[in-house]
Each structure stands twice: as C-alpha cells, then as structure tokens.
C-alpha cells in the first residue's frame, strides 16, 4: 500500500507559478523601471516614464497569462500546491505567534487541503504580481490573494470495479437499479422490481440543481474572499459557511436593501467564523468574526433608526418605513437640549424660551453660531426684535453689533452671535459632536417652521408644545412611553411656560394644524399621536 501511495504522489505535477515584478532600472533619480516575468519566454521590458506605466503594463502582462491559462483549461486538479513547494512562505504569520517577522511556517507544520485553485496575488506596493496553482487552504491563508478559478477534483476510479464491470456486462432485461443522489432506487423500464444484486457496478448519477451545478461542486464554497475547504469538519459548519456565502451574494443582487435580513446574515457569519477559528486554530478567522459582530450591531442600529423597531419586531411590517430625521441616540441628545433651554432661559416667557432653544442649538459646540434676521422672524414673528434685546440685556447673548443690525442680516451675510455659557472654557453641558448638533438643529427648525403651523400663525407656546410632543413619542407616533401612557401635563406645561389647564387648548390647535391626530388631557396626562405626515420628526422614546 505504501508503494502504491508513493507512486500516486510521484504522478502528480507541481503547481505552476508566474511571477511578474517591477524593479528600479538605471539611475534612481531617473525613475525608470524594469518589468520582468518568471516565464523564460517573456522578455524584460523597460519603462523610462516611471512606475505608473510599468504597473499598467504589468497588469496587462498578468491578464495575458491568465487568458492563456483559461484557454488551456484552467487550473489542474492533479497539481501539487505551489505554496507548499515554497515551504508555505506565502502565508500570513499566525497572530498568536508574536510580532511580524517571526519564523516562517515549515512544510511539515503547514496543512494544505481543499481543491486546487488558480489565484492571483498583488502586493500593496504595486511591485509584485503572482499567479499560482495552489490549494484552497493556502489561498485562504495568504493575504491579498484572490481566487479566480477552481479545478475539478481529479477522477478517482476503482480498478476492481472497472474489471468487474468489463467481465460481467449487464444483460438486456436484467434487473438493474440506477441509484441517484437525490432520489431512491428507480427501476429501469422493463426491468424487474427486485433490487440489483450488484449495485456497486452501476455508477451513481449525480443530480443537478436548477443552475446545472452538480451537488459535488457544493462540497466547497467561498465566503469573505476565503475558500471553504471541501473536507472541513464538522460537516454542519462547512454547509453553513457555503450557504452563508451564497446568501451574501444573493443579497448583493437585491434591488432593495433589507437591513433586518443583513443583520441576521452578519450574526450567522460571526457564529460560523468563531467555530471555524476554533477548529482550524486560525487567528485571522476570529478577527473576521469580530468584524461580523460589529457589522451586525451597526446594521441593527440602522434598522432601528429607519423603522423605530428592533430587528425581528414585525409590528410595523405592514406599514411604510419611516425615514426618521433623528436616530434614537440623537433624540436623547435633543431632549437634553430641550431640558437645558427650559432651565437656562433668562425669562419665563415662551418666546424667550423658544429663542434660547434655537440659539443654543446654533452655538452648542463652540459657543458661537450664525443667525439671520429671517431666522428670528421665522421663529418669533413680530416679537423677534424685543426678545433678542431681552437676551442681550440679560447677558445671555452677545452680538458683534446692534440688535437692528442682526434683524437686517440675510442668509448671504449671517451674523455670528455668542452664547457665553457655551464657550469652550465653560463646563460643557452637551457631549454630542458637530454632526449630531446639525441634525438636531435641523430637526428643531423643521418642527418650528412646519408649513401648517406657519399657515395657522401659531405662537411660540404652541410651537414649543409641538417640539415637546415630537421629542417624546414612541415609534408608532404615540405620546409618552408605553408604560406611562402619555405625557405628564405639569411637565409639558412647565416646558411651554403655561399653566397645566391650558395645555388642552394648545393641543387642540396642533390637531387643527394636522400635527396631532388626536389629543386628550383626561387625568393628569396628555394623550395623543402624531399624524403620519410628521412621523419622521418623532423622537423615538
């Protein structure tokens, strides 16, 4: 048996390697490069124009070799792994083995396996390209390596079975049963119903899928630029990795994204790669599992931000997806700004509180922000100049000029105003960044400047109530948290600077302006729901 195995190994041919490289040529200051190929028939080429021209020619040269390989039938299934022949020096060093530059893996310690694949490698410096026939396992372990084609497995025939079939041909009408891989035994037409006495002499027919691919081909697959070895154990892990690779490729062909499905795929990938790392002791697979976990978390957050529901919640599946202006975390920051404005307004009037809120959002990051007269009149109508003067007199706001100058400014020449309490040397009341500041400011501007609220000419108190209700809604648009069932009247009234008994009057104004679909102040709470048109402004409690 040992002699026979050695004979079979000697019959296998070495994997082919084509190496194309760029090297400096001539004087270093000239910038010329030389293109050389490891194939003896390929002559060196010189490029005085520099590395860019050399790289373009090198890529063309590699593509020329690839075209010839395909014409010759592609990679050979009987070839030895070329990486193994190089003592597996192309592999990535094991991260657990220590810093880079450690000892290369020896041929005895390498574990080649899987089908023979045709790969192309390009170093990141753009100086070396390598085309090679190697095993799938080495290809997966080599960085910056792409698999272009896979060789069919070498044919395995049993000499004893062949001789037996030649000596004993099946007679016409004899009970011969063909066994298919996806069906039970089927009796040939006119044959006896009894099973064949020598089924080993009849080759099994391979069932094909709708795409014409044999089930044998699904013994291996590809996921995340890695080859799944055909002999990977346990078998359930191999099947899961192959199915995941197919599922990711199918998702990329979708015309519309499905973030819930994508999050589930990333979670499955994280679990599968963790198990793969355990059974293969490959640290890079564990790193890929961490990346998949982070991708799943990010995708879940994106799904929640778009729909207001956690992944897997089907409560809103029948309705349209609402594109929210604020994410759930940005809505938390928005409520923080609302509380700050209510606590730090220098006067209790609703007009002053609204101006403080909008100016705070403009200056939240650096203590300064741009404002125009159009902004102020849009927020406060005819009270804008009076309120601005009150803020200046209370030293809550500082202007580079006069109040009249600010009121006369336009969008092409805004005025930079300063809020001393928000300057960088003061304690920071907010922790959000510039992107979140801009999103919250835009959200507040859309709420205060809503076209139907402007058309009804609603005052600052009603606009504050509109902001407060938008900031305290559930994903379905209902006010307050589910366990509370509405907003406390005294808290809503305190924010809007009016007595609790008058909240109902302003809530009815919002119903008339198509801001609230309904409003009820029975008991000590304000119950209601945002209309569908303003659902994107909902703050996602």
C-alpha positions as CSV (number, residue, x, y, z in Angstrom):
1,X,0.0,0.0,0.0
2,X,2.9,2.4,0.8
3,X,4.5,1.7,-2.5
4,X,1.2,2.4,-4.4
5,X,0.7,5.7,-2.5
6,X,4.2,6.8,-3.3
7,X,3.6,6.1,-6.9
8,X,0.4,8.1,-7.0
9,X,2.2,11.1,-5.4
10,X,5.0,10.9,-8.0
11,X,2.4,11.1,-10.7
12,X,1.1,14.5,-9.5
13,X,2.7,17.5,-11.2
14,X,4.0,20.7,-9.5
15,X,1.7,23.7,-9.3
16,X,2.6,26.4,-11.9
17,X,3.7,29.8,-10.8
18,X,4.0,33.0,-12.8
19,X,5.8,35.9,-11.1
20,X,5.7,39.4,-12.6
21,X,7.7,42.1,-10.9
22,X,8.8,45.7,-11.2
23,X,12.3,46.8,-10.2
24,X,14.2,50.1,-10.5
25,X,16.3,50.4,-13.6
26,X,19.2,52.6,-14.3
27,X,19.8,55.7,-12.1
28,X,17.4,56.0,-9.2
29,X,16.8,59.7,-10.0
30,X,15.6,58.8,-13.5
31,X,12.6,56.8,-12.1
32,X,12.8,54.1,-14.8
33,X,11.5,50.6,-14.0
34,X,12.1,47.2,-15.4
35,X,9.3,44.6,-15.9
36,X,10.3,41.0,-15.6
37,X,8.4,37.7,-15.7
38,X,9.5,34.4,-14.3
39,X,8.5,32.6,-17.5
40,X,11.6,32.1,-19.7
41,X,9.7,33.0,-22.9
42,X,8.8,36.5,-21.6
43,X,11.5,39.1,-22.3
44,X,12.2,42.0,-19.9
45,X,10.6,45.4,-20.7
46,X,11.9,48.8,-19.7
47,X,9.7,51.9,-18.9
48,X,11.6,55.2,-18.6
49,X,8.3,57.0,-17.9
50,X,8.1,55.7,-14.4
51,X,6.3,53.2,-12.2
52,X,2.7,54.1,-13.3
53,X,3.4,53.0,-16.9
54,X,5.2,49.9,-15.6
55,X,2.2,48.9,-13.4
56,X,-0.2,49.3,-16.3
57,X,2.0,47.0,-18.4
58,X,2.4,44.5,-15.6
59,X,-1.3,44.2,-15.1
60,X,-1.7,43.7,-18.9
61,X,1.0,41.0,-18.8
62,X,-0.7,39.2,-15.9
63,X,-4.0,39.3,-17.7
64,X,-2.3,37.9,-20.8
65,X,-1.1,34.9,-18.8
66,X,-4.5,34.4,-17.2
67,X,-6.2,34.3,-20.6
68,X,-3.7,31.7,-21.8
69,X,-4.3,29.6,-18.7
70,X,-8.1,29.7,-19.3
71,X,-7.6,28.7,-22.9
72,X,-5.5,25.7,-21.7
73,X,-8.3,24.5,-19.4
74,X,-7.7,26.5,-16.2
75,X,-6.1,25.1,-13.1
76,X,-5.2,21.4,-13.0
77,X,-6.9,19.3,-10.3
78,X,-3.9,16.9,-10.1
79,X,-1.3,19.7,-9.4
80,X,0.6,20.0,-6.2
81,X,0.1,23.2,-4.2
82,X,2.7,25.7,-5.3
83,X,2.7,27.4,-1.9
84,X,3.6,24.1,-0.3
85,X,6.5,23.8,-2.7
86,X,7.7,27.2,-1.4
87,X,7.6,25.9,2.2
88,X,4.3,27.8,2.7
89,X,6.2,31.1,2.9
90,X,3.3,33.0,1.3
91,X,1.1,32.5,4.4
92,X,0.2,35.2,6.9
93,X,2.1,34.7,10.1
94,X,-0.1,33.5,12.9
95,X,-1.1,36.5,15.1
96,X,-0.7,34.4,18.2
97,X,2.8,33.6,17.3
98,X,4.1,37.0,18.1
99,X,5.3,40.1,16.2
100,X,5.8,40.2,12.4
101,X,9.0,38.9,11.1
102,X,8.9,35.7,13.1
103,X,9.9,32.3,11.8
104,X,8.0,31.1,8.7
105,X,5.9,28.0,8.9
106,X,7.7,24.9,7.9
107,X,6.4,22.5,5.3
108,X,5.8,19.9,8.0
109,X,3.6,22.2,10.0
110,X,1.5,23.5,7.1
111,X,-1.9,21.9,6.5
112,X,-2.6,22.0,2.8
113,X,-6.1,21.0,1.7
114,X,-9.1,21.6,-0.4
115,X,-9.3,21.7,-4.2
116,X,-6.6,23.2,-6.4
117,X,-7.4,26.8,-7.3
118,X,-5.9,29.4,-9.6
119,X,-5.0,32.5,-7.6
120,X,-3.6,35.9,-8.3
121,X,-1.7,37.9,-5.6
122,X,-0.7,41.6,-5.8
123,X,1.4,43.2,-3.1
124,X,0.1,46.6,-1.9
125,X,3.2,48.4,-3.0
126,X,2.4,47.6,-6.7
127,X,5.7,45.9,-7.3
128,X,4.9,42.2,-7.4
129,X,2.2,40.0,-9.0
130,X,2.0,36.3,-8.7
131,X,-0.3,33.8,-10.4
132,X,-0.2,30.3,-8.9
133,X,-1.9,27.0,-8.7
134,X,-2.3,26.3,-5.0
135,X,-4.6,24.5,-2.6
136,X,-7.7,26.3,-1.3
137,X,-6.5,26.3,2.3
138,X,-3.2,28.1,1.4
139,X,-5.1,30.6,-0.7
140,X,-7.4,31.4,2.2
141,X,-4.3,31.9,4.5
142,X,-2.4,34.2,2.0
143,X,-3.2,37.9,2.4
144,X,-4.2,40.0,-0.7
145,X,-4.8,36.7,-2.6
146,X,-7.8,36.4,-5.0
147,X,-9.2,33.0,-6.2
148,X,-10.0,33.2,-9.9
149,X,-10.9,29.6,-10.7
150,X,-11.2,26.2,-9.2
151,X,-10.1,22.9,-10.7
152,X,-12.4,20.0,-10.8
153,X,-11.4,17.2,-8.4
154,X,-9.2,14.5,-10.0
155,X,-11.2,11.5,-11.2
156,X,-11.0,8.5,-8.9
157,X,-11.7,5.1,-10.4
158,X,-11.7,1.7,-8.8
159,X,-9.7,-0.8,-10.9
160,X,-11.5,-3.7,-9.3
161,X,-14.9,-2.2,-10.2
162,X,-13.8,-1.5,-13.7
163,X,-12.6,-5.0,-14.3
164,X,-15.7,-6.4,-12.7
165,X,-17.9,-4.3,-14.9
166,X,-15.9,-5.4,-18.0
167,X,-16.1,-9.1,-17.2
168,X,-19.8,-9.0,-16.3
169,X,-21.8,-6.7,-18.6
170,X,-25.5,-6.3,-17.7
171,X,-27.8,-8.2,-19.9
172,X,-30.8,-6.6,-21.5
173,X,-33.9,-7.0,-19.3
174,X,-31.8,-7.9,-16.3
175,X,-32.9,-6.2,-13.0
176,X,-30.5,-3.1,-13.0
177,X,-31.3,-0.4,-10.4
178,X,-29.8,3.1,-11.0
179,X,-29.2,5.0,-7.7
180,X,-29.5,8.8,-7.9
181,X,-28.1,11.1,-5.3
182,X,-31.4,12.9,-4.6
183,X,-33.9,10.0,-5.2
184,X,-34.4,6.5,-4.1
185,X,-33.7,3.5,-6.3
186,X,-35.6,3.6,-9.6
187,X,-36.1,0.5,-11.7
188,X,-35.3,0.8,-15.5
189,X,-38.2,0.3,-17.9
190,X,-39.0,-3.4,-18.4
191,X,-36.7,-4.4,-15.5
192,X,-37.7,-6.5,-12.6
193,X,-38.8,-4.7,-9.4
194,X,-36.3,-6.6,-7.3
195,X,-33.2,-4.7,-6.4
196,X,-29.9,-5.3,-8.2
197,X,-27.7,-7.8,-6.7
198,X,-24.5,-5.9,-7.7
199,X,-25.3,-2.2,-7.3
200,X,-21.6,-1.4,-6.9
201,X,-21.0,-2.0,-10.6
202,X,-23.5,0.7,-11.7
203,X,-22.2,4.3,-11.4
204,X,-24.3,6.7,-9.4
205,X,-25.8,9.5,-11.4
206,X,-25.3,13.0,-10.0
207,X,-28.4,15.1,-9.6
208,X,-28.1,18.6,-10.8
209,X,-29.6,21.8,-9.4
210,X,-31.7,24.3,-11.4
211,X,-28.5,26.1,-12.4
212,X,-26.9,22.9,-13.7
213,X,-24.3,22.7,-10.9
214,X,-23.6,19.2,-9.6
215,X,-24.1,18.6,-5.9
216,X,-20.4,17.5,-5.8
217,X,-19.5,21.1,-6.6
218,X,-21.1,22.3,-3.4
219,X,-18.6,20.3,-1.3
220,X,-16.8,23.6,-1.1
221,X,-17.7,27.3,-1.4
222,X,-16.4,30.8,-0.9
223,X,-17.2,33.4,1.8
224,X,-15.4,36.7,2.6
225,X,-12.7,36.0,0.0
226,X,-12.0,32.7,1.7
227,X,-12.3,29.2,0.3
228,X,-14.3,26.8,2.4
229,X,-12.3,23.5,2.2
230,X,-14.2,20.5,1.0
231,X,-13.0,18.4,3.9
232,X,-13.8,20.9,6.6
233,X,-15.2,19.3,9.8
234,X,-17.7,19.3,11.3
235,X,-19.8,18.9,8.2
236,X,-22.5,21.2,9.5
237,X,-20.0,24.0,9.7
238,X,-18.9,23.5,6.1
239,X,-22.5,23.5,4.9
240,X,-23.3,26.7,6.9
241,X,-20.3,28.6,5.5
242,X,-21.2,27.6,2.0
243,X,-24.8,28.6,2.4
244,X,-23.8,31.9,4.0
245,X,-21.5,32.8,1.1
246,X,-24.4,32.1,-1.3
247,X,-26.7,34.1,0.8
248,X,-24.4,37.2,0.9
249,X,-24.0,37.0,-2.9
250,X,-27.8,36.7,-3.3
251,X,-28.3,39.8,-1.0
252,X,-25.9,41.8,-3.2
253,X,-28.2,41.2,-6.1
254,X,-31.3,42.6,-4.4
255,X,-32.8,45.8,-5.8
256,X,-33.9,47.0,-2.4
257,X,-32.0,46.7,0.9
258,X,-33.3,44.6,3.8
259,X,-31.4,45.6,6.9
260,X,-33.1,43.0,9.1
261,X,-32.0,40.2,6.8
262,X,-28.5,41.7,6.5
263,X,-28.1,41.9,10.3
264,X,-29.2,38.2,10.6
265,X,-26.6,37.2,8.0
266,X,-23.8,39.0,9.8
267,X,-24.8,37.3,13.1
268,X,-24.7,33.9,11.4
269,X,-21.3,34.7,9.9
270,X,-19.9,35.7,13.3
271,X,-21.0,32.5,14.9
272,X,-19.8,30.4,12.0
273,X,-16.4,32.1,11.8
274,X,-15.9,31.7,15.6
275,X,-16.4,27.9,15.2
276,X,-14.2,27.9,12.1
277,X,-11.4,29.6,14.1
278,X,-11.7,27.1,16.9
279,X,-11.4,24.0,14.7
280,X,-8.6,25.5,12.5
281,X,-6.7,27.5,15.1
282,X,-6.6,30.4,12.6
283,X,-6.5,33.8,14.4
284,X,-7.5,35.7,11.3
285,X,-10.8,33.9,11.3
286,X,-11.5,35.1,14.8
287,X,-10.7,38.7,13.7
288,X,-13.3,38.2,10.9
289,X,-15.8,37.0,13.4
290,X,-15.3,40.2,15.5
291,X,-15.8,42.3,12.3
292,X,-19.1,40.4,11.5
293,X,-20.3,41.1,15.1
294,X,-19.7,44.8,14.7
295,X,-21.3,44.8,11.3
296,X,-24.4,43.1,12.8
297,X,-24.6,45.7,15.6
298,X,-24.3,48.6,13.1
299,X,-26.9,47.1,10.8
300,X,-29.3,46.6,13.7
301,X,-28.9,50.2,14.7
302,X,-29.5,51.4,11.1
303,X,-32.7,49.2,11.0
304,X,-33.9,50.7,14.3
305,X,-33.2,54.2,13.2
306,X,-35.2,53.7,10.0
307,X,-38.2,51.9,11.4
308,X,-38.2,52.7,15.1
309,X,-38.4,49.0,15.8
310,X,-35.7,46.5,16.9
311,X,-34.7,43.9,14.4
312,X,-37.2,41.0,14.4
313,X,-40.1,43.1,15.6
314,X,-42.9,42.8,12.9
315,X,-45.3,45.3,14.5
316,X,-44.7,47.7,11.6
317,X,-44.2,45.3,8.8
318,X,-47.4,46.1,7.0
319,X,-46.8,49.9,7.1
320,X,-44.4,52.1,5.2
321,X,-40.8,52.5,6.5
322,X,-40.5,55.9,8.2
323,X,-37.3,57.8,7.4
324,X,-36.5,59.4,10.7
325,X,-34.7,62.7,11.0
326,X,-33.1,61.7,14.3
327,X,-31.7,58.4,15.4
328,X,-32.6,57.1,18.8
329,X,-29.4,58.4,20.4
330,X,-29.7,61.8,18.6
331,X,-33.3,62.0,20.0
332,X,-31.8,61.6,23.5
333,X,-29.5,64.5,22.9
334,X,-32.4,66.6,21.6
335,X,-34.3,66.1,24.8
336,X,-31.2,67.1,26.7
337,X,-31.1,70.4,24.8
338,X,-34.8,71.0,25.5
339,X,-34.3,70.5,29.2
340,X,-31.3,72.8,29.1
341,X,-33.2,75.6,27.4
342,X,-36.1,75.3,29.9
343,X,-33.7,75.6,32.8
344,X,-31.4,78.4,31.5
345,X,-33.8,80.8,29.8
346,X,-33.3,84.2,31.5
347,X,-37.1,85.0,31.3
348,X,-40.0,82.6,31.7
349,X,-41.9,83.8,28.5
350,X,-42.5,81.2,25.9
351,X,-41.0,83.5,23.2
352,X,-37.7,83.8,25.2
353,X,-37.6,80.1,25.8
354,X,-38.1,79.3,22.1
355,X,-35.3,81.8,21.1
356,X,-33.0,80.3,23.8
357,X,-33.6,76.8,22.5
358,X,-32.9,77.6,18.8
359,X,-29.9,79.8,19.6
360,X,-28.5,77.1,21.9
361,X,-28.7,74.6,19.0
362,X,-26.7,77.0,16.8
363,X,-24.0,77.6,19.4
364,X,-23.9,74.2,21.2
365,X,-20.5,73.2,20.1
366,X,-18.2,76.3,20.1
367,X,-20.3,78.9,21.9
368,X,-20.9,80.8,18.7
369,X,-23.3,80.4,15.8
370,X,-24.6,82.1,12.8
371,X,-28.1,83.6,12.7
372,X,-30.0,85.9,10.4
373,X,-33.0,88.2,10.8
374,X,-35.0,85.8,8.7
375,X,-34.3,83.0,11.2
376,X,-35.5,85.2,14.1
377,X,-38.7,86.4,12.4
378,X,-39.5,82.8,11.3
379,X,-39.3,81.7,15.0
380,X,-40.9,84.6,16.7
381,X,-42.8,86.6,14.1
382,X,-43.3,90.2,15.4
383,X,-41.7,89.6,18.8
384,X,-38.2,88.8,17.4
385,X,-36.5,92.2,18.0
386,X,-37.9,92.6,21.5
387,X,-36.9,89.1,22.6
388,X,-33.4,89.5,21.1
389,X,-33.0,92.7,23.1
390,X,-34.1,90.9,26.3
391,X,-31.4,88.2,25.8
392,X,-28.7,90.8,25.2
393,X,-29.8,92.8,28.3
394,X,-29.6,89.7,30.4
395,X,-26.1,89.0,29.0
396,X,-27.2,85.6,27.9
397,X,-26.4,86.6,24.3
398,X,-23.6,88.8,22.9
399,X,-23.8,90.4,19.5
400,X,-21.0,91.9,17.3
401,X,-23.2,94.9,16.6
402,X,-26.6,96.1,17.3
403,X,-30.0,94.3,17.5
404,X,-31.2,96.2,14.5
405,X,-28.1,95.0,12.6
406,X,-28.9,91.4,13.3
407,X,-32.5,91.9,12.3
408,X,-31.4,93.3,9.0
409,X,-29.0,90.4,8.2
410,X,-29.8,88.0,5.4
411,X,-28.7,84.4,4.6
412,X,-25.8,85.6,2.4
413,X,-24.4,87.6,5.3
414,X,-25.3,86.0,8.6
415,X,-24.2,87.4,12.0
416,X,-22.0,85.3,14.4
417,X,-23.6,85.6,17.8
418,X,-22.0,84.4,21.1
419,X,-23.6,82.5,24.0
420,X,-21.1,83.0,26.8
421,X,-22.3,79.9,28.8
422,X,-21.5,77.7,25.9
423,X,-17.9,78.9,25.2
424,X,-15.3,76.1,25.3
425,X,-13.7,77.4,28.6
426,X,-17.1,76.9,30.4
427,X,-18.3,73.5,31.7
428,X,-19.7,71.5,28.7
429,X,-23.4,70.8,29.1
430,X,-23.6,68.7,25.9
431,X,-21.5,65.7,24.7
432,X,-22.6,65.3,21.1
433,X,-20.5,66.1,18.0
434,X,-20.9,68.5,15.2
435,X,-22.9,66.1,13.0
436,X,-25.4,65.4,15.8
437,X,-25.7,69.2,16.5
438,X,-26.5,69.9,12.9
439,X,-29.1,67.1,12.8
440,X,-30.9,68.2,16.0
441,X,-30.8,71.9,14.8
442,X,-32.4,70.9,11.5
443,X,-35.0,68.8,13.3
444,X,-36.0,71.7,15.5
445,X,-36.1,74.1,12.6
446,X,-38.4,71.8,10.7
447,X,-40.7,71.4,13.7
448,X,-40.9,75.1,14.5
449,X,-41.2,76.1,10.8
450,X,-43.7,73.5,9.8
451,X,-45.8,74.9,7.0
452,X,-49.2,74.2,8.5
453,X,-48.1,75.7,11.8
454,X,-46.9,78.8,10.0
455,X,-50.1,78.9,7.9
456,X,-52.2,78.8,11.2
457,X,-49.9,81.5,12.6
458,X,-49.5,79.6,15.8
459,X,-47.5,81.3,18.6
460,X,-44.4,80.4,20.4
461,X,-46.2,78.5,23.1
462,X,-47.9,76.2,20.6
463,X,-44.6,75.7,18.7
464,X,-42.9,74.7,22.0
465,X,-45.6,72.1,22.6
466,X,-45.2,70.8,19.1
467,X,-41.4,70.4,19.7
468,X,-42.1,68.7,23.1
469,X,-44.6,66.2,21.7
470,X,-42.3,65.4,18.8
471,X,-39.4,64.7,21.1
472,X,-41.4,62.4,23.4
473,X,-43.0,59.9,21.0
474,X,-42.9,56.2,20.5
475,X,-42.1,54.6,17.1
476,X,-45.8,54.5,16.3
477,X,-46.1,58.2,17.0
478,X,-48.0,57.9,20.3
479,X,-47.0,60.3,23.0
480,X,-45.0,59.1,26.0
481,X,-43.6,55.8,26.9
482,X,-45.8,52.7,26.6
483,X,-45.7,52.0,30.4
484,X,-46.7,55.6,31.1
485,X,-49.4,56.1,28.5
486,X,-49.0,59.8,27.7
487,X,-47.1,62.9,28.8
488,X,-47.4,64.4,32.3
489,X,-49.4,67.6,31.9
490,X,-47.4,69.5,34.5
491,X,-44.0,68.7,32.7
492,X,-45.4,69.7,29.3
493,X,-46.9,72.9,30.7
494,X,-43.6,73.8,32.5
495,X,-41.7,73.4,29.3
496,X,-44.1,75.5,27.3
497,X,-44.3,78.2,30.1
498,X,-48.1,78.0,30.6
499,X,-50.5,76.6,33.3
500,X,-51.4,72.9,33.0
501,X,-55.0,73.8,32.4
502,X,-54.2,75.5,29.2
503,X,-52.3,72.6,27.6
504,X,-55.5,71.2,26.1
505,X,-56.2,74.5,24.3
506,X,-52.8,74.4,22.5
507,X,-53.1,70.7,21.9
508,X,-56.4,71.3,20.0
509,X,-54.5,73.9,17.9
510,X,-52.0,71.3,17.0
511,X,-54.8,68.9,16.0
512,X,-56.2,71.7,13.8
513,X,-52.8,72.2,12.2
514,X,-52.6,68.4,11.4
515,X,-49.7,68.0,13.8
516,X,-51.5,65.7,16.2
517,X,-54.1,63.2,15.0
518,X,-55.8,63.3,18.4
519,X,-55.3,64.8,21.8
520,X,-56.8,64.1,25.2
521,X,-55.9,65.7,28.5
522,X,-58.1,63.5,30.8
523,X,-56.5,62.9,34.1
524,X,-53.0,64.3,34.6
525,X,-51.6,63.3,31.2
526,X,-51.7,64.4,27.6
527,X,-52.6,61.5,25.4
528,X,-52.3,61.7,21.6
529,X,-50.5,60.7,18.5
530,X,-48.5,62.4,15.8
531,X,-50.1,62.5,12.3
532,X,-48.5,60.4,9.6
533,X,-47.0,63.5,7.9
534,X,-44.9,64.4,10.9
535,X,-43.9,60.9,11.9
536,X,-40.3,61.5,10.6
537,X,-39.9,64.1,13.3
538,X,-40.7,61.6,16.1
539,X,-38.0,61.4,18.7
540,X,-38.2,57.6,19.4
541,X,-38.5,57.1,23.1
